[in-house]
């Protein structure tokens, strides 16, 4: 098994038991935006980036529930609301074959199977999964077996992935804004994430991290969506950290597309976020 890369990340997430003070939960935006090295260096806290590619709220809930089955509950959890994505109700698990080595964790298996009912077939019938094993998985397996890193392994640090392999913003003029809303299942799972945190005495906050032009290039009713998240946070007596208004949202050179910052943008954002966090929370001496 890899000691670095996404296999190592998932091994820690689904089988590990290292205690972390702060967990960042969400999709690839979380994976690419929350630099755990920068955050830890500024705050003195120990953080982990619990992000899954393409994760909507059902997938994020599955990841968090699985994480809590083995790990001590963190003090704080920040969940990325991904306001451009909440209207899409999908049972797709992006890059689902990457999770095959971890399905012996029964919590993960059961929760993923609720989303995509092929997963128990993947686990109990190895032949069923063969058509879904891609070259990326074979390559990663060979590198792990031979003890060699591939080109992406060194880009990971405690769940964060440093994006230095995209060079420019794409489709900056061709995307048309669309009307957005909370699809009922996605909203219900958001409530479940909040409730799971409360049951485990985790202080949860919702966060909206940077999008190019503050998300207005893609979501026509972004202000309305932000108000909805504010109301959800208010109803649950938690906070919503809206960081869409940061000045660097306007800087094209910091983004790889409308929704993802590159490592230069992530560093700037992580510094701002860590400073905001440090102003609110102080590391206690034990």
Phi, psi and omega in degrees: 000139179303145171264356177222179176080188186287334175296317177295322178299313181290329175299316177293317183296320190254342179234344185284173177218019177297130179282133177238144179282322187228135176236135174256126187239135176157212190261200178298335176297321175293316180304322186264341186263327187260095180282105185294330178294313178297313181301311181296321182297324183276319188268334187081001177272165178251115187242160176221138181262097183266077185237143177235139182301128178071018187289119166271186185294325175299319180289322178296320177298317179299317180295316182293317180298319178294316179302315184288344178294333182244330186265152166296140181297136177289164176288320186226144175224133176246120181252122179284122186281342177048063189293348176278352195238350193288345180275351184267112177266108183224146175262006180287136171249108185297138181052042187300332182290344176294342184266355183305319182292351188248006186284354173290345169285108189293331176296314178298314181301312183294318182289320177293325181292333175294331180274315181225106188285012171277345192294325177291330173293319178301321185280313188273344180230092184304326181295331181296328185274346185305316180296345185259001178278112183270172180297329179297318179293319179297317179299314180297319180297317179295318178297318179295316181296323181274355180073027181246141177278147169263180190292343181264342186302318184288352181274353182266142170212109179048048175092338177282142175240126180280114181270097174240023182245006170245145188246342184204160176290136182248154175053037185291338184247356188257346183280134177253135181299145178236157178282137185236161179196165176276114172293138189305317181294318178297321178294318180298319179289329173299315176300323180293323177297315179298316181294319179299321177294316180297320179296334181255015177056039177261130176279106184260143170228143173274145180224142172243105184273172190301142167230153181300130182058031177068017179084351184289342176290341186241324182248115186290333182246045184300319180298321177296318179297318178297321177296323178297317179294321176301319180291322177297316179297316180298317181295330181261004179058044175233178182255153170241116179265100179271110181245030176284339188272003181299145185300329183285356173299337183271355188264105184303325185291353180263000185239149172262338172200191185293337189246349187233131174272149171280183186293333177292315176295319180298321179297315179298315179296316182296324176295312179299315181296315181297321178293319177298317178297314182296327178292337182261323184235141177242141178292127180272145177273134181245000000 
